[in-house]
Amino acid sequence: MGQRTAGHEQAWRELLAITRATSDAVSLGPDPEVESGYLLVTLAVNCVGTPHALSGVRLADREVFEVGVPPDFPSSSPWVHSANTRFAGQPHVMWSNTICLYASPNDWEPARGMWDVVHRLLIWLSRVSRGTLINPALPLHPPGVAALSDAYPIVVRPDLPAAYERDRGLWTCWALLELEQDSRHYELTAWLAEPTDGQPRYGMGPVSALVIGLPKPMTFLYPRNLDDLIEVFQRQGLPGNDLVHLVMTADRINPHTEPLIVLVGSPAPSGAVATARVAQLAAWQLRPAANLNERSTGWLQVHDQRPARTVRRDVTRPVTWLRGKRVVILGCGALGAPIAEFCARAGVAKVDLVDNGRVNPGILVRQPYDHQQIGAFKADATAARLKRIDPDIAIHGHRLNASTLSREVLDAAQVIIDATANRSVAEWLEGQWRAEHGLDVPIVSVMVGHDTHLGVATIAGPGSSGAGVDVLRRLALTAFDADDLDDLVDDFYPDPARTGVFQPEPGCSDPTFIGSAADLAALAARLFNAAVSFLAAADDSSTPTRTAAVVMRHSTGFTPERPSRFLQWASDLVRTDAGGYEIRIAPSALASMRQEAIRATQLDAGHREAGGILLGQIDPACRVVWVSGALGETPDGRASTTGITIDPDRVRTDLHGETRRTRGMRAFVGAWHSHPAGDAKPSETDLTTMDGIVNGKDSLVPAAVLLIIGGRQRWPGWLAGTGHPDIYVRTFLASPTGPHPPEPQHVHDR
């Protein structure tokens, strides 16, 4: 007899207290002994008067159980055995007399101790008497097996073919099991009608496993030895001779040096939630021997991952929007690499990874690579990691600069994630977005501040008027006017510019930001979740907002964290001029023009033109003009029924402060005026004036836009708040040969 531990003593005290609290409805046997480290307690329950139904088991007046208390109680849960086998075959009864009271080790609550054990046992007895152990409120545990500790488990991924799911009788088929050289498990990759469909190779290759579909539910245990298992099959309608024949067939087509594997499928008991034809899968193996009777048996652990039988652990979470989608990830660095892993675990169908960089020792501080991968291309190293996570994903690594990626790859994507934080790549994407056949796929761009206290994600959905550069510019303009985004301005747009540059290694290493693996993992996850949440919501909405950005504040230690911000914008009105420039007119700018036009109608019998200057930015790299604001007549300007003039010197002086405050994003970009009684077409004077603005001695800028609003049909409705006016736009560029008024050109909508 062994020595009692402190845990044994605690359990015994709790049981004595339970007997007193239940007035001996629960009673204990003689002083228990310790065997093999367990305190063995005899426990009896008075079951007189317990409600009974015909579908249940009639209880004895006194049901007796043996409770085994582990030496480390209450850290570990006790086991409970019935003193007889009269409950064999009942739900949650293993090996004829073991009562399964806990769904898993995590279901055990140490603080409740023996009180919880007895409470659950009493509930179990009540349900077994009423025949309600299987009901929609209770989880269904598969039939128990004594799995071999040294055997490879089997992962089952494909659903069973419909023909077998519909067949309620006894049937057999075959399964192809793959075992890769470095793997520690079998993958069931296909269900086969005949074993020749998947002829195996010798060694560590595929094997054809016999599959037996039973017509009736199994009890809550499988036999431990082969003879008893054969008897089970015979009771289900499979004669022993037929089983021997099937085993011999499997022996013939599989390597003789490998154990023979047999899978058994059975339906769920009546009344269970899981009502599928093959609700439960078990697997056993026969080790090689001269004849069947001499072969030793053992059960293998089965991880049933069939989509029809399992629920993913990320169900209802934002990443489910990505399942089955094709994703392109530009940049496999501190943000791109973890985001690539998030995509793989979310179940995407395909990932294209684009990065021409290699792994170096310095980045191991915060990027998910290891010492053995130093010198490898990041795209290749990330692809290998994702393949280990999910071998079914189509993964392509591209060792090239993102801006040289083929258009075919972009067009095939369903979402593009730009994690390069590279202005050239962003400009290239913006150009692809506004090309003649522009991208129609969401683009998410992610970036962090210089010390990882801030993270930003911009989201341009299909139909948005711009891509990453466009959305980041909107965010910046919002931040310049918002007190609660001052930290974003200081971090991303410091004035004066930040002079201290962090360069981690001597020589030619790129300047970078300061941040740890923990910082980047946290920001990558939060930015990624926010972006896919927006895209998922946009898919579900009949009138989705197309453009958004999220600003994440990342605190460390006990530093208070300011709230994160989520911002959305309506799309700009987009026009393309004959020179190929795309002019994006902000709704606020168009609203300002309308207010000026309404004011002008009150003068000169409604024939007076309205006009003024345009504020925004011109980007020759992606050939985009942003019109972010429109001002009316300048103090020294003149307007009449025939035209409007502005003073270039006064414009230059008046806009200096605004241009600097917005880091050049709301600078002078051109002029606008209205043709209230005519078509939106330029006059020769308009063309000459604009050419002088970019080429004359008083030139303000090397490029400028002329915007004219008018239209006899649409004009009254627009002034009343309906629709848009006719709009003419033209981008004028400085010429090295001097002024040369261009010819009027036709413009069109995008």
VOVOBA-167772 format. One record per residue (C-alpha): x negated, y, z negated; residue in one letter. Coordinates in steps of 0.25 Angstrom, whole numbers, plus 5000, padded with zeros to 4 digits. Each point is the difference from the previous one (the first is absolute). Layout:
N
east	north	up	residu
X	Y	Z	A
...
***
This chain:
750
east	north	up	residu
5000	5000	5000	M
4994	5014	5004	G
5000	5012	4992	Q
5011	5011	5001	R
4996	5013	5006	T
5005	5014	4995	A
5010	4999	5013	G
5005	4987	4995	H
5003	5005	4986	E
5007	5012	5006	Q
5009	4992	5009	A
5004	4990	4988	W
5003	5013	4991	R
5009	5005	5012	E
5007	4986	5001	L
5003	5000	4986	L
5006	5013	5000	A
5009	4996	5012	I
5005	4988	4992	T
5004	5009	4989	R
5006	5011	5009	A
5009	4989	5008	T
5005	4993	4987	S
4993	4987	5005	D
5007	5000	5013	A
4985	4999	5005	V
4992	4991	4991	S
4986	4995	4999	L
4994	4986	4998	G
4989	4996	4990	P
4987	5008	4999	D
4994	5001	5014	P
4987	4995	5004	E
4989	5005	5009	V
4997	4991	5012	E
4991	5004	5012	S
5000	5015	4994	G
5015	5001	5000	Y
5009	5001	4988	L
5011	4989	5003	L
5013	5005	4994	V
5013	4992	5000	T
5012	5009	5002	L
5015	4996	4999	A
5012	5008	5005	V
5014	4998	4995	N
5008	5000	5013	C
5014	4996	4994	V
5011	5008	5006	G
4991	5005	5012	T
5010	5003	5012	P
4999	4989	5011	H
5004	4999	5014	A
5001	4988	5009	L
4988	5005	5009	S
4991	5001	4988	G
4993	4990	4990	V
5008	4996	4988	R
4990	5004	4988	L
4998	4991	4988	A
5004	5005	4987	D
4986	5002	4997	R
4990	5002	5011	E
4985	4998	4996	V
4988	5007	5006	F
4985	5000	4998	E
4993	5013	5001	V
4985	5001	5003	G
4994	5013	4994	V
4987	5004	5006	P
4988	5003	4991	P
5000	5015	5006	D
5015	5002	4997	F
5005	5011	5002	P
4991	5003	5011	S
5005	4988	5008	S
5014	4994	5000	S
5004	4987	4994	P
5006	4988	5008	W
5013	4993	4997	V
5003	4985	5003	H
5013	4993	4998	S
4999	4988	4991	A
5006	4991	5011	N
5002	5001	5015	T
5015	5002	5001	R
4998	5014	5006	F
4991	4994	5011	A
5004	5006	5014	G
5007	5013	4994	Q
4995	5013	5004	P
4988	5006	4993	H
4996	4986	4995	V
4986	4995	5004	M
4995	4986	4999	W
5013	4994	4994	S
4999	5007	4987	N
4992	5013	5001	T
5010	5012	4998	I
4995	5012	5008	C
5005	5012	4992	L
4991	5011	5007	Y
4999	5004	5014	A
4985	5003	5000	S
4989	5003	4990	P
5004	5014	5001	N
5014	4997	4995	D
4994	4997	4986	W
5002	5011	4990	E
4989	4997	4989	P
5007	5011	4990	A
5013	4991	5000	R
4993	4987	4998	G
5007	4988	4995	M
5013	5008	4999	W
5000	5002	5015	D
4997	4985	5002	V
5012	4995	4992	V
5009	5011	5006	H
4997	4995	5014	R
5002	4986	4996	L
5013	5002	4994	L
5005	5008	5013	I
4994	4988	5008	W
5008	4990	4992	L
5013	5008	5002	S
4998	5001	5015	R
4996	4986	5002	V
5013	4996	4992	S
5009	5009	5009	R
4992	4996	5013	G
4996	5014	5003	T
4985	4999	5000	L
5000	5003	5015	I
5008	5013	5004	N
4997	5013	5007	P
4994	5006	4988	A
4989	4990	4998	L
4988	4998	5008	P
4998	4987	5007	L
4987	4993	4996	H
4995	4990	5011	P
4999	4985	4996	P
4988	4999	4991	G
4987	4993	5005	V
4987	4997	4993	A
4991	5007	5009	A
4985	4996	5002	L
4991	5010	4994	S
4989	4998	5011	D
5009	4999	5012	A
5002	5012	5010	Y
5014	5006	4999	P
5009	5002	5013	I
5005	5013	5004	V
5013	4999	5009	V
5002	5013	5008	R
5009	4996	5012	P
5015	4998	4998	D
5005	4986	5003	L
5006	4998	5014	P
5015	5002	5001	A
5003	4986	5004	A
4994	4995	4987	Y
5007	5010	4992	E
5013	4996	5006	R
4998	4985	4998	D
5006	4995	4987	R
4996	4986	5001	G
4986	4993	4998	L
4990	5005	5010	W
4985	5000	5003	T
4991	5009	5007	C
4985	5004	5000	W
4993	5013	4995	A
4986	5005	5005	L
4991	5004	4988	L
4988	5008	5003	E
4988	5000	4991	L
4989	5010	5003	E
4986	4998	4996	Q
4999	5011	4990	D
5015	4998	4995	S
5004	4994	4987	R
5014	4997	5005	H
5008	4994	5011	Y
5009	5009	5009	E
5012	4993	5006	L
5000	5007	5014	T
5011	4992	5007	A
5011	4990	4999	W
4999	4989	5011	L
5010	4990	5005	A
4989	4990	5003	E
4986	4998	4994	P
4994	5001	5014	T
5004	5014	5001	D
4989	5004	4991	G
4989	4990	5002	Q
4990	5002	4989	P
4985	5001	5001	R
4990	4993	4990	Y
4994	5007	4989	G
5005	5013	4995	M
5011	5002	5011	G
5015	4999	5001	P
5007	4988	4994	V
5014	4995	5003	S
5008	4999	4988	A
5013	4991	4999	L
5012	5007	4996	V
5012	4993	4994	I
5013	5008	4998	G
5009	4994	4990	L
5015	5001	5001	P
5003	5001	4985	K
4994	5009	4989	P
4989	4995	4992	M
5000	5000	4985	T
4991	5009	4993	F
4988	4991	5001	L
4993	4992	5010	Y
4994	4986	4996	P
4986	4999	4996	R
4996	4987	5008	N
5002	4995	5014	L
5009	4989	4997	D
5010	5009	4993	D
5000	5010	5011	L
5003	4989	5010	I
5012	4996	4992	E
5004	5015	5000	V
5000	5000	5015	F
5007	4987	5001	Q
5012	5005	4991	R
5000	5012	5010	Q
5001	4991	5012	G
4986	4998	5005	L
4997	4985	5000	P
4986	4996	4994	G
4996	4994	5014	N
5003	5013	5007	D
4991	5007	4990	L
4989	4991	5002	V
5001	5001	5015	H
5000	5016	4999	L
4988	4999	4991	V
4992	4991	5010	M
5003	5010	5011	T
4995	5011	4992	A
4988	4992	4997	D
4997	4997	5015	R
5000	5014	5004	I
4993	5007	4988	N
4985	4998	4996	P
4999	4988	4991	H
4990	5008	4991	T
5011	5009	4996	E
5012	4998	4991	P
5013	4998	5006	L
5010	5011	4997	I
5015	4999	5000	V
5010	5011	4998	L
5014	4998	4993	V
5011	5010	5002	G
5013	4999	4993	S
5013	5009	4999	P
5003	5008	4987	A
5010	4994	4990	P
5014	5003	5002	S
5004	5014	4994	G
4985	5006	5001	A
4997	5013	5006	V
4990	4993	5010	A
5010	4993	5009	T
4991	4997	5012	A
4998	4987	5006	R
4986	4999	4996	V
5000	5009	4987	A
4988	4993	4994	Q
4987	4995	5005	L
4990	4990	4993	A
4988	4993	5006	A
4992	4988	4996	W
4988	4993	5005	Q
4995	4986	5001	L
4985	4998	4999	R
4993	4991	5010	P
5001	4985	4997	A
5000	4986	5006	A
5015	4999	4999	N
5012	5008	4996	L
5002	4994	4986	N
4986	5003	4996	E
5000	5015	5004	R
5000	5010	4988	S
5011	5011	5001	T
5000	5014	4995	G
5008	5013	5002	W
4996	5012	5006	L
5004	5014	4997	Q
5009	5007	5010	V
5001	5015	5002	H
5013	5002	5008	D
4999	5013	5007	Q
5010	4997	5011	R
5007	5014	5003	P
5014	4993	4998	A
4997	4995	4987	R
4992	5010	4993	T
5001	5015	4997	V
4988	5009	5001	R
4994	5007	4988	R
5001	5013	5007	D
5014	4999	5003	V
5007	5014	5000	T
4987	5007	4999	R
4996	5011	5011	P
4990	4991	5007	V
5011	4991	5004	T
5002	5010	5012	W
4987	4995	5006	L
5003	4985	5000	R
4998	4995	5014	G
4995	5013	5006	K
4988	5003	5008	R
4991	5010	4993	V
4987	5008	5005	V
4991	5005	4989	I
4989	5010	5004	L
4989	5000	4990	G
4996	4988	4991	C
4994	5009	4988	G
5005	5004	4986	A
5014	5001	5004	L
5002	4992	5013	G
4994	4987	4995	A
5009	4999	4988	P
5012	5004	5008	I
4997	4990	5010	A
5000	4989	4989	E
5014	5006	4995	F
5005	4998	5015	C
4995	4986	5000	A
5007	4996	4987	R
5012	5007	5005	A
5001	4990	5011	G
4998	5008	5012	V
4999	4992	5013	A
4988	5007	5006	K
4989	5010	4996	V
4990	5007	5009	D
4988	5005	4991	L
4992	5011	5007	V
4986	5004	4994	D
4986	5001	5006	N
4993	5002	4986	G
4992	4989	4993	R
5000	4996	4985	V
4989	5006	4992	N
4996	4999	4986	P
5005	5013	4995	G
5014	4998	5004	I
5002	4988	4991	L
5003	5009	4989	V
5014	5003	5005	R
5002	4992	5013	Q
5005	4985	4999	P
4988	4994	5006	Y
4989	4991	4994	D
4985	4999	5000	H
5000	4989	5010	Q
5007	5009	5010	Q
4989	5011	5001	I
4997	5002	5014	G
5014	4995	5005	A
5009	5008	5008	F
5012	5005	4991	K
5010	4996	5010	A
4995	4985	5000	D
4998	4999	4985	A
5014	5006	4998	T
5006	4990	5010	A
4993	4988	4994	A
5006	5004	4986	R
5014	5002	5006	L
4999	4987	5007	K
4997	4993	4987	R
5013	5007	4994	I
5009	4995	5011	D
4995	4992	5011	P
5013	5001	5008	D
4997	5015	5002	I
4995	5004	5014	A
4988	5009	4996	I
4990	5007	5010	H
4988	5008	4996	G
4995	5011	5009	H
4986	5004	4998	R
5002	5014	5006	L
5003	5015	4997	N
5014	5001	4998	A
5002	5011	5011	S
4995	4990	5010	T
5011	4990	4997	L
5008	4996	5012	S
5014	5006	5002	R
5005	4986	5002	E
4997	4996	4985	V
5007	5013	4995	L
5012	4997	5009	D
5002	4986	4995	A
5000	5005	4985	A
5012	5002	4992	Q
4992	5009	4990	V
4987	5007	5000	I
4992	5003	4988	I
4989	5010	5001	D
4990	4998	4988	A
4988	5006	5007	T
5001	5014	4994	A
4993	5004	5013	N
5005	5013	5006	R
4996	4995	5014	S
5008	4987	4999	V
5012	5009	4995	A
4999	5009	5012	E
4999	4988	5009	W
5013	4994	4994	L
5007	5014	5001	E
4996	5000	5015	G
5005	4986	5002	Q
5013	5004	4993	W
5002	5012	5009	R
4996	4993	5013	A
5009	4999	5012	E
5005	4986	4995	H
4998	5003	4985	G
4999	4990	4989	L
5014	4996	4994	D
4994	4993	4988	V
4999	5005	4985	P
4986	5005	4997	I
4996	5001	4985	V
4987	5007	4997	S
4994	4999	4986	V
4989	5008	4993	M
4994	5004	4987	V
4994	5013	4994	G
4986	5002	4997	H
5001	4994	4986	D
5012	4990	5002	T
5009	5008	4991	H
5009	5002	5012	L
5005	4991	5011	G
5008	5004	5012	V
5008	4991	5009	A
5007	5006	5013	T
5011	4993	5007	I
5004	5003	5014	A
5012	4991	5004	G
5004	4997	5014	P
5007	5013	5006	G
4991	5009	4991	S
4995	5012	5007	S
4985	4997	4996	G
4991	4990	4994	A
4990	5001	4989	G
4994	5013	5003	V
5013	5006	5002	D
5006	4995	4986	V
4987	5004	4993	L
5001	5014	5005	R
5015	5000	4996	R
4995	4996	4986	L
4990	5010	4999	A
5009	5012	5004	L
5010	4995	4989	T
4988	4999	4990	A
4996	5015	5003	F
5014	5005	4996	D
5002	4990	4989	A
4995	5002	4986	D
5001	4986	4996	D
4990	4996	5011	L
4989	5009	4997	D
4991	4988	4997	D
5002	4995	5014	L
4996	5013	5005	V
4987	5001	4991	D
4997	4985	5004	D
5002	4999	5015	F
4999	5015	5004	Y
4990	5007	4990	P
4997	5015	5002	D
4989	5002	5000	P
4996	4987	5006	A
4994	4989	4990	R
4985	5001	5001	T
4997	4988	4991	G
4999	4987	5009	V
5000	4987	4994	F
4990	4991	5007	Q
4998	4987	4993	P
4987	4995	5007	E
4988	5008	5006	P
4999	5001	5014	G
5011	5000	5010	C
5011	4995	4992	S
5014	5007	5002	D
5004	5009	4990	P
5012	4994	4993	T
5010	5002	4988	F
4998	4995	4986	I
5008	4988	4995	G
5000	4986	4994	S
5007	4987	5005	A
5010	5002	4989	A
5003	5014	5005	D
5001	4996	5015	L
5009	4987	4997	A
5010	5009	4992	A
5001	5011	5010	L
5000	4990	5012	A
5012	4992	4994	A
5008	5012	4996	R
4998	5007	5013	L
5003	4987	5008	F
5013	4998	4992	N
5005	5014	5002	A
4997	4999	5015	A
5007	4987	5003	V
5012	5004	4990	S
5002	5012	5009	F
4999	4992	5013	L
5010	4990	4995	A
5010	5010	4996	A
4999	5007	5013	A
5003	4987	5007	D
5013	4999	4991	D
5004	5014	5003	S
5009	5004	5011	S
4993	5014	5000	T
4987	4998	4994	P
4990	5011	4997	T
4988	4997	5009	R
4989	5007	4993	T
4995	4999	4986	A
4988	5001	4991	A
4997	4995	4986	V
4990	5006	4990	V
4995	4991	4989	M
4993	5005	4988	R
4991	4990	4994	H
4996	5002	4985	S
4989	4993	4993	T
4999	4996	4985	G
5010	5009	4992	F
5000	5012	5009	T
5015	5004	5002	P
5004	4997	5015	E
5008	5011	5007	R
5012	4994	5008	P
4998	4995	5014	S
5007	5007	5011	R
5008	4994	5012	F
5003	5010	5011	L
5009	4999	5013	Q
5001	5009	5012	W
5009	5001	5012	A
4994	4998	5013	S
4995	5012	5008	D
5006	5004	5014	L
4990	4995	5010	V
4998	5005	5014	R
4988	4997	5010	T
4995	5011	5009	D
4995	4997	5014	A
4986	5000	4996	G
5002	4988	4991	G
5000	5007	4986	Y
5011	4996	4991	E
5006	5011	4992	I
5007	4996	4987	R
5009	5011	4995	I
5004	4999	4985	A
5014	5001	4996	P
4997	5012	4991	S
4993	5007	5012	A
5012	4998	5009	L
5009	5005	4989	A
4992	5013	4998	S
5001	5002	5015	M
5015	4999	4999	R
5001	5010	4989	Q
4992	5010	5008	E
5009	4997	5012	A
5013	5002	4992	I
4994	5013	4995	R
4997	5005	5014	A
5014	4997	5005	T
5005	5012	4991	Q
4991	5009	5008	L
5002	5005	5014	D
5013	4993	5002	A
4994	4987	4998	G
4990	5001	5012	H
4988	5003	4992	R
4989	4990	5000	E
4995	4994	4987	A
4985	4995	4998	G
4988	5000	4993	G
4988	4991	4997	I
4998	4986	4997	L
4993	4994	4989	L
4993	4986	5000	G
4989	4993	5005	Q
4994	4995	5013	I
4993	4987	5001	D
4992	4998	5013	P
4996	4986	4996	A
5013	4993	5000	C
5006	5012	5009	R
5011	5004	4990	V
5005	5013	4996	V
5007	5002	4986	W
5010	5011	4999	V
5002	5001	4985	S
5006	5014	4999	G
5005	5011	5008	A
5000	5015	4997	L
5009	5011	5006	G
4995	5014	5005	E
4987	5004	4994	T
5000	5014	4994	P
4993	5006	5012	D
5007	4991	5010	G
5011	5005	5009	R
5013	4993	5005	A
5010	5004	5010	S
5010	4994	5010	T
4989	4997	5010	T
4989	4994	4991	G
4991	5001	4987	I
4986	5004	4998	T
4991	4997	4988	I
4987	5006	4995	D
4989	4990	5000	P
4991	5007	4990	D
5011	5002	4990	R
5003	4985	5001	V
4986	4996	4998	R
4999	5009	4987	T
5014	4996	4995	D
4998	4985	5001	L
4986	4999	4995	H
5004	4997	4985	G
5011	4990	5005	E
4990	4993	5009	T
4990	4998	4989	R
5010	4996	4989	R
5005	4989	5009	T
4986	4996	5005	R
5004	5004	5014	G
5013	4992	5001	M
5008	5012	5001	R
4992	5009	5009	A
5004	5008	5013	F
5003	4990	5011	V
5008	5008	5009	G
5013	5008	5003	A
5014	4998	5002	W
5012	5008	5005	H
5015	4998	5004	S
5007	5001	5013	H
5014	5002	4994	P
5007	5002	5013	A
4991	4992	5009	G
4993	4987	5002	D
4988	4996	4992	A
4989	5003	5011	K
4988	5009	4999	P
4999	5013	5008	S
4987	5004	5007	E
4998	5010	4988	T
5001	4989	4990	D
4989	4992	5008	L
4991	5011	5001	T
5001	5004	4986	T
4997	4986	4995	M
4988	4999	5009	D
4995	5013	4994	G
5002	4994	4986	I
4990	4989	5002	V
4991	5006	5011	N
5001	5015	4998	G
4991	5009	4992	K
5010	5000	4989	D
5000	4985	5000	S
5005	4994	4987	L
4998	4985	5002	V
4994	4991	5011	P
5014	4994	5002	A
5014	5005	4997	A
5015	4995	5003	V
5011	5008	5006	L
5014	4996	4996	L
5013	5005	5006	I
5013	4997	4995	I
5013	5003	5008	G
5011	4993	5008	G
5013	5005	5004	R
5008	4987	4997	Q
4993	4997	4986	R
4997	5013	4995	W
5013	5004	4993	P
5001	4986	4994	G
4986	5001	4994	W
5003	5013	4994	L
5012	4994	4994	A
4992	4989	4994	G
5002	4989	5010	T
4989	4993	5008	G
4988	5006	5006	H
4997	5011	5010	P
4993	4998	5013	D
4985	5000	4997	I
4988	5004	5009	Y
4986	4997	4995	V
4986	5002	5006	R
4987	4999	4994	T
4989	5010	5006	F
4986	4996	4999	L
4988	5010	5001	A
4993	4999	5013	S
4985	5002	5002	P
5003	5008	5013	T
5009	5010	4994	G
5015	5004	5001	P
5008	4992	5010	H
5015	5000	4998	P
5005	4986	5001	P
5013	4996	5008	E
5012	4997	4992	P
5002	4985	4997	Q
5011	4991	4998	H
5001	4995	4985	V
5007	4987	4995	H
5004	4994	4987	D
4993	4988	4994	R
***
